[in-house]
Amino acid sequence: MKTECFRALCCKGPPPPRPEYDLVCIGLTGSGKTSLLSQLCSESAENIVSTTGFSIKAVPFQNAILNVKELGGADNIRKYWSRYYQGSQGVIFVLDSASSEDDLETARNELHSALQHPQLCTLPFLILANHQDKPAARSVQEIKKYFELEPLARGKRWILKPCSLDDMEAVKDSFSLLINLLEERDFEPSRM
């Protein structure tokens, strides 16, 4: 009996490795990229500072590890975003759904540029409408219409989800949907 228990415990072998995906995370300063990623990594939400260049976080999920390259969203940094796109397998775009009209227009233009960029246009996109807990937050339907996602992203694989730091389960669910899109991409036959 003891040897059977021992065999069951020791001879099982290591668990299969989780697939890893390299993602780029973009959005304007103040959209909440750093806060969301820090929460997903179970890091302290205190003393979070806007990313000025870029940072990389390994975000663990049960079925995958996401290596997320978060790019700062300030005016003087956004013009360099495309230098960091190479090797990305998916895109996370975070927008402040409670932002001013001007910032929303800038976010719209940046998302349109990303959706049309040669290195990103075929990748799955997770678009997070953050700060849904704020009174001025626009609904997902309003954002979808304002950002013209239906006509612009037709034929692309994208997900638009509402989120806030108050509901990290919804954020995790959104990332799980993105992982599903990434896994589907892995199983697609390669085209010659």
N, C-alpha and C positions, 0 to 999 in steps of 0.2 A: 504494500500500500504506500509506504514512504517513497519508494523509488518511482512509482507512477506519479505521485505528487511532484517529486523533484523534476522528473522529465517534463511534465506539463509546464512547470515554471521556467526551467532553464533551457530547454531545447526548442522552445518556440521560435527563437530567432528575433531579431530586431523588427520593429514594425516597418512596413514599407515606407520609403521616403515620400514626403508630401511634395507635390509639384511646386515649383517656385515660378512666379511671374514678375516681370519687371514692368512697373507702371510709372507714368509721369502724372503728377498732381499739379494742376494749374488753377488759377483764379486770382482775382484782384486782392490787394492787401485788405485785410479786415473781413474777408469772406468766411474765415474760420477753418482754413485748411490745417494749420498747425494744431489747433485745439482738437479737431476731430481725430486726426491721426494720433495725437498724444493719448487721447482717451481710449482709442482702439488698442494701443500698446500698453494700456494700464499704467501710464505715466501720470505723475501729478499734474493737475490742471493749473496749479499755482505758478505764477511767474512766467507764463508763456509770453514769448516775445515773437513778433512777426519775423518770418524768415527773410533775411536780406539777400542771400544768394540762393543756395539750395541746401537741402538736407535730405538724408536718406534714412528711411525707417523700414525695418523688417516687421511687417504686421502679420502675426500668426493667426491663422484660422484652422479649424479642425481638418479641412480637406486641402488646404493650400497655404503657402507663405507668399505674401505679397511684398515685394521689395519696391517701396514707393519712393520715388525721387520727387520731393516737393520743391517747387520753384517759387521764389519770392514773387509777389504780385505788384510791386511798386512800378511806377511809370518807367523809371530808368533801368529796370531789370527785365520787364516784359519783352523788350526788343531783342533780348538774348535767349528767350525761351527755346526757340527752334534749335539752338545749338545743343540742347540737352534731350531732344526727342529720339535720337538714334538708339535703337535697341529696345524701345518701348514695345510692350505687347498689349497695352491698354491705356486708357486715359481716364483720369478722375478730374472733373471740372467742378469746382465748388463756387457757388455764387451766393451773395447775400440777398435773400429774397425781400429784405426790408430796407434795401439801400435807396439812395436818392435816384431820381430819374437819370441824371448824368452818369452815375456809376453803373446803373443797370444797362444803359446804352453802351458804355465801354465794355462791360462784361459780355454783352451780346456780340459786339464786334470781335472780341478776343475768342469767343466760342466759335463764331463763324470762321475765323482764320484757322483755328485748330482743326475744325471738321473738314476743312479743305486743304490742309497742309499735306504734301505728298507722303511724309513719313507717318502721318496719323490717320489719314482719311479712310483706311481700310480696317482700322482697329476698333474694338468695342469701346464705347464711351459710357461712363457713369457720371451723370450730371446731378449734383446734389444741390437742391434749393434749400440752403441753410438758413438758420435763424427764424424758423417757422414759429418759434415761441414769442416773437416780438409782435406787438399790435399792428405794425405797418407791413407785416409780411404779405407778399403776394402769393396766391394759391398756385399750385402746380399747373392748373389749367391756364391761368393768366400768363405764367412764365412760358409755357409751351407756345401760346399764341404770340406773345410779344417777341420771343426769340425765333419765331418762325421755324420751329423744329420739324414739324411735319413735312413741309416742302423741302427744306434744306437737307435734312438728314434721311430723306427717303432712300431706302435700300441699304442704309447703314445700320449697324447694331448699336442701339443706344438705349439707355434707361434714364428716366428723369424721376427722381424721388424727393419728397420733402424730408427735411431732417432738422434736428436741433440737438444740442448737447444734453437736453433734458430727456431725450428718448434714444439712448444708444442702441437699444435693441433694433429699432427701425434702421439705424445706420448700419448695424451688422447685417441685417437682412438685405439691405441695398448692396453691400459688398458681396454677399453670397450670390446675388443675382449676377453681379459682374463676374465672379469666379465661374459661374455656369457658362457665361458667354465665352470666357477664356478657355474653358474645357472643351466646349463645342468646336472652337477654333483648332484645338489640338488634334481633334479627330477628323477634321476635314481632309479629304484626300488632296495631296499637293497637286497643283496644276502645272503642267509643263508648257 
